[in-house]
Amino acid sequence: MSIAPYAADFADRHIGVTASADIERMLAQLGFPSVEALVDAAVPADIRVDRPLDLPAPLSEQGALARLREMADRNVLKTQMIGQGFSGTITPPIVLRKVLENPAWYTAYTPYQPEISQGRLEALLNFQTMVSDLTALPIANASLLDESSAAAEAVLLMRRANRAQGSAKTVVDANLFPQTIAVIRGRAEALGFEVEVADLSRGLPEGDMSGIVLQQPGDDGAVVDHTAIIAAAKERGAMVTVVADLLALTLITPPGEQGADIAVGNTQRFGVPLFFGGPHAAYMAIRAGLERSMPGRLVGVSKDDAGTPAYRLALQTREQHIRREKATSNICTAQALLAITASMYAVYHGPEGLKAIAERTHAHARTLAAALTAAGIELARSEFFDTVVARVPGRAERVIADAEAAGINLRRIDADTVGVSTDETTTAEIIATVAGVFGASVAETVAEGDYGFAPGLVRESDYLTHPIFHSVRSETQMLRYLRRLSGRDLALDRTMIPLGSCTMKLNSTAEMEAISWPEFAGIHPYAPEHQTAGWRELIADLEGRLVEITGYAGISLQPNAGSQGEYAGLLAIRGYHRGNGDAQRDVCLIPASAHGTNAASAVLAGMRVVVVKNTDAGAIDLDDLDAKIAEHRDALAAIMITYPSTYGLYDVDVREVCDRVHAAGGQVYIDGANMNALVGLAKPGEFGGDVSHLNLHKTFAIPHGGGGPGVGPVAVAEHLLPHLPGDPTGSAVAASSGTGDTVAVRDGIPVVATLFGSAGVLPISWAYIAMLGADGLTRATRHALLGANYIASRLRDHFPVLFTGESGLVAHECILDLRELTAKTGVTAEDVAKRLIDFGFHAPTLAFPVAGTLMVEPTESEDLGELERFIEAMIAIRREIDQVAAGDFPLLESPLRRAPHTAAAVVSSDWDRPYPVEQAAFPVPSLRVDKYFPPVGRIDGAHGDRNLVCSCPAPEAFEG
Ligand SMILES: *Cc1c(COP(=O)(O)O)cnc(C)c1O
């Protein structure tokens, strides 16, 4: 069957404003004859590229899907029994279609505006409750980036929280997965602290320790009673982290009951596809008292202005936005969508269902173990949950090859040892086949519910007792629960989300489609290379395109968020200086305007942060730069600049800044999160950068997922290539899949558990680039500038635009300055953000990078009608500010301060506010038809932090 070429260019679908009349209207407002002329005026000439991007011709949606299908078909799908932290699982179809593939969930932003995020906050609170129950630790966060980096975060948390011995070594049990040990070692190397890997089954080593890390079950599958070693560690003043498998914890005594302070792990096997390694939500649970040192997002319960319980992010003052280099971690984007998926898996199955899955998984493993033992094969451990490790001297390759021929992947541990891990998808036939390849046969089947580990280790405590894990059983209930939650939220499927610096553009359906194809989603990250040719082709091709777009020499897709790209990029700089014998170079210059992750990442990479001033016009202050360079000349490692800057400006001096830092021996890190203002126009690798990270979940169309997943590839110039992140398992070799699509493997410090990080979502960015092509990508950038400048120009008379370049233009975003109005009337930027909810809008970025302002980034995907709707709302809000100024109503009783208005508030029969109820609910006429009511009114943040509740509250809390 041949596919008819689709007539319309995909760029015309991706870009919102395409009608020439609309473009002309916008240009007339701005006083330019063409979009090109606008761009020429806005972007400094000395950074512009002089040739179009060298990319393959654009594909139609059908063409891109056909290419993706070809690549998918080059992957070989097997039954995955490799284990090692990644298990087969069944995503309930309703969760796949109604969450993972549903734009109402995947296009949402991180819930910083809690009133329009109650649905996803509830789902994330369910996640926290699930983790907290299963680990038996009272507080759990709403996801970390992956298991290995979560373990590294736990190590750092123990060092922060252990007052007496925080600077002492960390002891890691040798029975952790090798990838986790590698990531922990990498963090330790960067920060210069000691990690000792020891066999803790023989007791604790000598010396002071800040903490120890154990794993349950272990790398060799062992289920071990950790009570004694935990008690011994605490006796010696060390803290304890256990890396634990949540499914195993439905049967095994949880870490919290054995005395652990912290538990971390992966929730992938709760219904999230293998995705060739990610994205998956990692978790962290802690004992009480550690919450202020915990990394990552924490959902808490507070109340709104009517006293109704309401969810919000708690203790945000720990995070890098506020704490910068003193933050508890650099994590910003996490894994919200995957955490929501895992939580819905638990809601769907309930505790009985999860336990039944665990018992079945365990019984299959025991059946296999019995068959192997009967055949005289020695097992490494007799007490295990789902992983049987068999000794087959000299025969491992043979057994694994035979299993592969039978359609099953097993784990090669070494030449004499094979691992087999069972999971939710395992069947009796699969066990019989596996037994067969070992030369054994199944004589008797172990009954479910009969446990093969010490009775003292069998879990007795309840879990998932909250009604939410019992009340949603039928598919109809589940369908409505998911709809009810998503209906409470504003995502891109309802409104533009004009968040500056976040680039909330279209995530097209064709881009999304391939990610759940089994030939992509069902591949284990440690599957043999000859089974992953399609993945490698896609990855190599995407790498090549991103290298062309950025002007660097090479790129690593391993970092699974922008923050991790920063960390990896700074580690590359660190490695380079060390390689040159310049280990003393540890100062990282960071402008005051930078994103909080920059400073937090620099600290994690072992650098000292020195702040460089910005001028009043928003540029980097060259005099201050010179002073800081002079002061730190011999210690200068790097400068981290965002381009265009976080002020939405193309700093005209950027080449000069790069030259001065280079002249002093420093490296230039260009934060590429704002790449949406550069693609096709300028390349950071050509105007002075040595390294940049990109945010594929901003510029390259991966959806934000309500707070993740993300991909933060790190691109570098030639001299930094050897320092790109390496393979955390240490086993990969550069592999050609036969068509020249070679993926290079480097030797730098790995940052997450798998070579390609969140590979599973890379088809989205691949499709985005493939469908837009060089011309479409460049047009998208131009239109991002057009939209932002149009908004700035239309709103300028109502709200001052904080920074503009010498041309009077902004880049792809603009900052609306409320400070003068606030001084005059008391109306704050936050009031405006909350009032926008009543107009059905998600607020722009609030208070970043300048307190008291709103940063607006419309992106190229918004049409003129939507831009006008936003402008109309902002002008109406400005009129209300004037009403406050004129004394029409007092600030505290104004529609601004009382915003947002719930349905309950406006239908109340005792409406007694000094403004009409119609103005509250329908401030512009179009809202009479299409109205979003937030489920709660303005939320009291301080109350939630004072009274921390981070698991599902009792249902009575919501009554009355
Ligand atoms: C979004 C952003 C980051 C952080 O990216 P995450 O993926 O959230 O970690 C860093 N710098 C800038 C300028 C950003 O806008």
The ligand as a Gaussian input file, in Angstrom:
#p B3LYP/6-31G(d) Opt

LIG

0 1
 C       13.897000      24.942000      32.183000
 C       15.228000      25.525000      32.369000
 C       16.261000      24.800000      33.008000
 C       16.059000      23.487000      33.717000
 O       15.558000      22.445000      32.971000
 P       14.861000      21.189000      33.665000
 O       14.622000      20.246000      32.567000
 O       13.629000      21.670000      34.303000
 O       15.812000      20.636000      34.677000
 C       17.508000      25.379000      33.043000
 N       17.743000      26.603000      32.529000
 C       16.761000      27.340000      31.954000
 C       17.055000      28.699000      31.418000
 C       15.473000      26.829000      31.867000
 O       14.501000      27.554000      31.323000

